[in-house]
Each structure stands twice: as structure tokens, then as C-alpha cells.
Amino acid sequence: MSKLFLFITIHCVSLCSVGVYAQNLDERVITIEEMFSLADRNSKALHSLSTLMEEAVQSVETAKSSRLPDIEASVSVSFLGNGILLDRDFTSSSKAPMPHFGNNFALEVSQVIYAGGAINSGIEISKLEEKKAVLLLENERDKLRFLLVGYYLDLFRQKNLFCVYERNIDLAKQVLADIKAKNREGVVLGNDITRYELQLTNLELARTRILNSIMILNDNLITVLGLPASVRVEVDTTLLSRPMPLNNCEHWHKQALSHSLSLQQEMLTVEMNKRQERVIRSELLPKIAFFATNRFDGPITIEVPPIDKNFNYWYVGIGVKYNLSSLYKANNSVKRGKLATRRAMQHYDDVKEQTELAVRADYIKYMEAYEQLNTQVKNVELATQNYAVVSNRYKNDMALITDMLDASAAKLSAEQQLINARINIIFQYYKLLYLSGIL
């Protein structure tokens, strides 16, 4: 019975799709995999994150440039006024002529040899920021994919329900025609016709709402996928016949612990805090740098009277710098860094626990979806049999119109629930993929 209903459902979906959008030539069957590919290429939400990732890559190169030497060059010209000579008691002043044109050229090169690990730690932090940007892009991509899966399966559900309503409207019209014939024969009352016409009107209204939902979902999909407005998305009906994996809960837990993007982001935060601790500790260590300087100055004003000549000199050396105040200032920063790292690790443990709980909960729902499917297959079989029996009895004047209404409503409800059960299995499977970070 399950395979037979599957065949009928797939056939009905294809027929109804033609009926709904027969006037539009831009129908396009899109698989879930193709939908993901289109979203990766065309989604505007992902474009900005791609730029953010490029920015993070450039930040790494900027951090690496800290290893390069610093080179400074300066050139200046000046006008020197005459000097004044005074005794120590500020008396007996006399004018000291000066060369009026002054020039200066300086070239200074310095290279950090040791900075307590601050430079390397800064580069490592930038690399972790780059990885974090990549994970952020992947996380947003997975969120978008899961959102699209929801749209896609909801579109599938609505189109299937449209077929169900089409079949039931046809059945209702047949019954209504029979009732009107019997009314003309004086067998049934006009009130029975009114009640069944009311049911038919409600069915047609529900069908209209489904069509509106299909249009809205189609608009959502083509907007995110970057497709033209004229495209009408047709779902891949082979989804119903695809076997979904029945791995155990432990398998999904392992997948989540290995691939969960949330866990990877939290672990990166822990690593970044550890690197930041090293940067803070570097304040407690001396800084060593190599330097070389060449200066070309004139005139020579350190002599009296000044010498109107240029003087070029150079020197090289190694300098050691130590901030003594770090001995009593950096300790608080080190303690704060340790607390930040501990808090990040605690948050990682919390996210890990919540991920495991979420995977287990959705695995239970995944298994429950299979049980629900088996139940709904049986319900459809029973509801169809009941409808056939009641319809036959009604035709032979052995049942009331209320019995027909109840049987029709039960059949419609059972078919709706069966469609939802089949699609719910697919949804729960993709949700497990999403939670495990392998969507």
C-alpha cells in the first residue's frame, strides 16, 4: 500500500504542477543539491561574508608585516638666526653670527629581534581571525541552506496538498452531482445539497490558500537563489523515494563533535584567548631591537663660532628596552586574560553539551517521524476503505449525507497527514545534517 500510494502521489504532483503553472513556460525542476549551489553563487547574504573573509586574509598579511624592519627617512631645510653670547650672570651680551642656511637628512633603520612573543602571537591571532571568518561564512551558508530546505519542503508539501484537494474536490463534485440527481427524484432534501455545496466551497477556498502559499514560497526561493522572477520552481519528486539513512544516535553525536561549526567557533575563541595571554605576558619581557642610523647635518652648531660645513655620521647598535612599570601593572592584565580563557572554555563545554542534547532530541524526532509515517500509511488505507464503503452505502440509500461528509473529511485529513509525515522525515534528516555541521 505504501509503494502504491507513493507512485500515485508522485504522479499526482507532476500532473498538478502542470495544472497550476501550465500557462508559464519558465518551469524549472531544481534539486536540493542544485539549490544549494545556486545559493552559494547568488545569495547576497553570503557576498558580504566573502568580503569579510578576504579582509581577514589581508589582516594576516598586515600582521606579518610587523616582522619587517622599520625604515624612516627625513629631510629638512631651515633658516638659522644669529646667536647671542651672554656671561653667566646674563651680562656682557654680544652677537654671534651664524650661517643662515641649515639642512638635515636622516635615515634610520630598526629591526625588532625579540619582543617577548608579541609579534608571533599577533600573527597567530590574525590567522585565527581568518579561520573564524571562514567558519562564520560556512555557518551562515548552512543557516541559509537549512532555511532553503524549509522553503523547498514546504513548497513540496503545499503542492502535494494541492493535489489532495484537487482529488477531493473532484470527488465532492461527483457526490454533489449524485445528490442533485437524487433530489430531483425526491429521495434527498435540498438541505443535503446545501451542506455538500458548503463543503465544496470550503475545499475550493483551501485550495486557493494553498496556491497563494505556493506563490509566496516560490518568490522566496527565486529571490534567495538569484533566479528571474518568471521562474517557477518545481520540486524534485524523487525525494519521496530516496531512502534516508538510519544511523544510530552515536553516529550523529560523533559527526556533531567533529564538524559542528558552533563548536569549532568556540574552540577558536579559546585559542585566541590563549594567544592574547601570550601578548599580555610579553609586557613582562624586555624588547630587543637592532638599529642603524645615518645623519647628514649642516651647519655644525655645537662649535662656537659655528662651522659652516656639513657633517655626516652614522652608527649601528642593539637596544634593549624594558618597561619597569609592567612589573606592577601587567599582573592584573595577566589574571584577566586567564579568566577570559577559562570563561571561553566553559562556554565551549556549554555549547558542546547543548549541541549533544539538540542532536539527541532531533534524532528522537527523526525516528518518531518514521513511526508516524507507518501510522499514517495505515490511516490512509483505512480512511480510503471507509470512504468507499460509506459512498457505496450512500448510493444505495443506506447512509446519511452526514456520514459522507465525515468520511470525506477523514479521508482528506489522513491524506494530508501522510504527505506531512513523508516530508517530515526528509526535514528531520536535513535538520540532523544541519546540527552536525555537514549540511
C-alpha positions, -999 to 999 in steps of 0.1 A, spaced: 0 0 0 29 24 8 46 19 -26 13 22 -44 5 55 -26 40 67 -33 35 61 -70 1 78 -70 15 108 -51 44 114 -74 22 110 -105 -3 134 -90 24 160 -82 36 160 -118 0 164 -131 -9 191 -106 23 210 -113 13 212 -150 -22 223 -140 -10 250 -117 16 266 -139 7 254 -174 5 289 -186 41 296 -176 69 284 -198 97 290 -172 91 260 -150 123 246 -137 129 214 -117 155 221 -91 171 195 -68 182 203 -33 218 200 -43 213 224 -72 195 248 -49 225 248 -26 249 255 -54 227 284 -67 225 299 -32 263 297 -28 268 317 -60 240 342 -59 230 348 -23 236 384 -14 238 375 23 269 354 16 286 380 -6 293 404 23 307 375 43 330 365 15 344 401 15 348 398 53 369 366 48 391 385 22 395 412 48 406 387 74 432 373 49 446 408 44 447 413 82 471 383 84 494 399 58 493 431 78 502 413 110 531 395 92 545 429 82 553 435 118 583 412 113 598 436 87 622 463 96 611 499 101 627 524 79 624 561 84 638 590 63 636 627 70 648 658 51 645 694 62 659 728 55 659 757 79 668 793 84 691 799 114 691 833 131 722 848 147 731 837 182 737 858 213 765 852 238 760 861 275 780 858 306 768 835 333 753 864 351 735 874 319 756 905 313 780 915 286 760 902 257 775 900 222 762 890 188 773 856 175 769 854 137 755 821 124 753 806 89 717 812 80 711 781 58 706 748 77 699 713 63 692 679 78 689 644 63 684 613 84 679 577 76 670 553 104 665 515 102 654 494 131 646 457 133 629 440 163 649 410 173 629 399 203 595 412 216 586 386 241 565 367 215 541 396 210 546 397 172 542 360 166 512 359 189 497 388 170 502 369 137 486 338 152 456 358 164 451 372 129 453 337 115 427 326 140 405 355 130 408 344 94 397 309 103 369 324 123 357 344 93 358 312 72 337 295 99 313 324 100 308 322 62 302 284 65 278 289 94 258 315 76 259 293 45 245 264 64 218 286 80 208 297 46 208 262 32 186 250 61 162 279 55 160 270 18 153 234 27 124 246 48 111 266 19 117 238 -5 100 211 16 71 234 24 67 241 -13 67 203 -18 41 199 10 19 226 -4 20 212 -40 12 177 -26 -17 191 -6 -29 209 -37 -32 175 -54 -50 161 -24 -75 189 -25 -79 186 -63 -88 149 -59 -112 156 -30 -129 185 -49 -134 162 -79 -149 136 -55 -171 162 -39 -184 174 -72 -193 138 -81 -211 133 -49 -228 167 -53 -240 157 -88 -254 124 -73 -272 143 -46 -287 167 -70 -299 138 -91 -315 122 -61 -330 155 -51 -347 157 -85 -361 122 -78 -373 134 -44 -350 110 -25 -329 136 -6 -337 170 8 -324 203 -6 -306 209 27 -283 180 19 -273 198 -13 -266 230 6 -244 212 32 -223 195 5 -220 227 -15 -208 243 16 -181 216 20 -171 221 -17 -168 258 -12 -146 253 18 -124 229 -2 -120 254 -30 -112 282 -6 -85 260 10 -71 252 -25 -69 289 -32 -49 295 0 -26 267 -9 -20 283 -43 -12 316 -26 13 298 -3 29 282 -33 34 316 -49 49 331 -18 73 302 -13 83 303 -49 91 340 -46 112 334 -15 132 307 -33 139 325 -65 149 357 -46 175 339 -25 187 318 -54 190 349 -77 167 335 -104 145 355 -127 110 364 -114 95 344 -142 109 311 -130 85 287 -113 104 262 -91 93 226 -95 104 203 -67 123 171 -72 96 144 -67 122 116 -64 128 129 -28 99 107 -16 116 75 -30 150 82 -16 160 61 14 171 82 43 200 69 64 191 52 97 223 57 115 223 54 153 224 84 177 261 78 185 269 83 148 253 117 148 270 127 181 304 119 165 295 139 134 285 169 155 316 168 177 338 166 146 321 190 123 298 213 143 306 249 132 294 263 165 319 241 184 347 250 160 339 287 165 340 283 203 373 264 201 388 292 180 377 317 207 396 296 233 427 296 211 425 333 205 423 340 242 453 318 249 473 338 222 461 370 238 475 358 271 509 355 255 507 390 242 499 403 277 528 383 292 551 398 266 548 431 285 568 415 313 597 407 290 623 431 275 623 442 239 654 439 219 660 456 185 688 462 161 691 498 147 713 517 122 712 554 116 729 578 92 727 616 96 738 644 73 735 678 90 748 713 85 760 736 97 779 724 128 763 745 155 779 728 185 811 748 180 814 785 188 817 801 164 797 777 142 813 758 114 796 764 81 801 729 68 780 697 65 787 668 89 778 632 81 779 605 107 764 570 112 761 544 139 747 509 144 738 491 176 714 469 196 690 484 220 672 468 250 640 483 263 622 472 294 591 488 309 596 486 346 560 497 353 549 464 338 561 446 370 532 460 389 507 468 361 508 437 339 498 412 366 462 423 366 461 421 328 475 385 330 449 375 355 421 390 334 435 371 304 434 338 322 399 344 334 388 352 298 404 319 286 387 300 313 353 316 305 358 307 268 365 271 277 334 270 300 313 284 272 327 258 248 317 230 272 282 245 275 278 247 237 291 211 234 265 199 259 237 219 242 248 205 208 247 169 220 212 175 235 199 191 203 213 162 182 197 136 205 164 154 206 162 157 168 174 121 164 144 110 185 121 131 164 137 116 132 129 81 145 94 93 155 88 106 120 92 70 107 67 57 132 44 85 123 47 75 86 38 39 92 8 50 112 -3 75 85 0 49 58 -23 26 77 -47 55 84 -49 64 47 -57 28 39 -84 27 65 -98 61 56 -100 52 19 -117 19 26 -142 37 49 -149 63 23 -155 36 -3 -179 17 20 -198 48 31 -200 61 -5 -214 27 -17 -239 27 12 -250 62 4 -256 54 -32 -278 26 -21 -296 49 4 -282 31 34 -262 61 48 -269 98 55 -252 128 39 -235 135 73 -218 101 70 -205 110 36 -192 144 50 -175 127 79 -159 100 56 -147 126 31 -132 148 59 -115 117 74 -100 107 41 -88 143 34 -72 146 68 -55 112 65 -40 120 31 -28 154 44 -11 137 74 5 111 52 21 138 30 33 157 60 47 125 75 67 117 44 81 152 41 88 154 78 112 125 76 132 145 49 131 176 70 143 159 102 171 143 83 183 176 69 180 191 104 203 165 117 228 173 89 225 210 99 231 204 136 260 181 128 277 207 106 277 186 75 248 202 56 
